[in-house]
């Protein structure tokens, strides 16, 4: 899992009053840039095949307030997104040096 340094400036589409998408082009562009086009879990280059993941799961309305929150969105490859359990809590990659926990 890579350490992610997120751009502090929130994409404009997420700031819109009637925001209803977490995967607008400006969000995708910033995530690709911030994560160096890598999946935040497996660190593989995503190329054009990527998804946007909610770190805190959206299933069963566990964290509905975070659906359009910039700090909750991360670039993920389809394989990891499919395998990641929605009940599995992952360390916050912007706050923790994950290598410390796995090395």
N, C-alpha and C positions, 0 to 999 in steps of 0.2 A: 504494500500500500504506500503510495507516494505521499509526501507532505505537500499540501496544496497551499499556495499563497494566492488567495483570491483578491482580485482587484477590488478595492474598497468602494469604487463607484458602482452603484447598482444600475444594471441595464434599464434604460428608459421604459421598455415595455412592461417591466415588473412594477414600475412606479405609477403606471396609468391608473386612473381612478376606477375604471371598470376592467381591471386586469383579469383575464380569463384563460391565459396560456402561460405555461412555464417553459415553453420550448420555442419561443420566438427567435428570429435570426440573430438579434443582438445578444441574446442569452447564449446561444450556441457559439457565436464567435468569441465571446469572452471566456467561456469555459474551455474552448479549444486552446486559446492563448494561455490562460492561467495554468492549465494542466499539461501544457506542451503536447497536446493531442493524445494524451495517454489516459487509459482507464485508471480511475483512482484506486481500484482494488488490485488488479493484476499487473498494472503498469505497461500493458501492451499498447502499441500505437493503434489508435482506433481508425485512422484513415477516414473514409466516408461512412463507415459502419459504426455508428455510436448511438447511444440513447442518453437521455437526461434522467438521472436518478434522484429521488428524494432520499437524503440520508436518513431522515426520520420518516418512517413509512407512512404512506397515504392510505393504505388498506384499512378497512374497518373504521375509517375516520379517527385514527389514533392521534394524528397531529394535523387537523384540518387548517389550523392557523399558519402552518408552515408551507402550505401548498405552493405559494408564489413568493417565498422568501429566498432571497439570493444566497444566503449562507447555508441553505438546506439543499441546494442544487449542485450536482456533480456529474461530470462526464463519466459514462460507464460503457463497457463493451456489452453487446447483446448476451454473450455467454455468462458473464458475471451477473448481469441483471436478472437473468433467468434463474441462476443458481442461488442468488442471495435470498435468504428467507426474510420475509417481512417482519418477523418477530425477532430477528437477530439485530441486536444493537451493535453498531460499529463505532469505534473511536472516531471522534471528530478530527478529520485529517488536516484541518486548518489550525488546530490547537495542540495536537500531539505529534511528536516525532515518532512515527510508527516503528521505525527501525529500532528504536530503543526497546520496544516491547518484544520484537521478534529476533533480535540478534543475540 
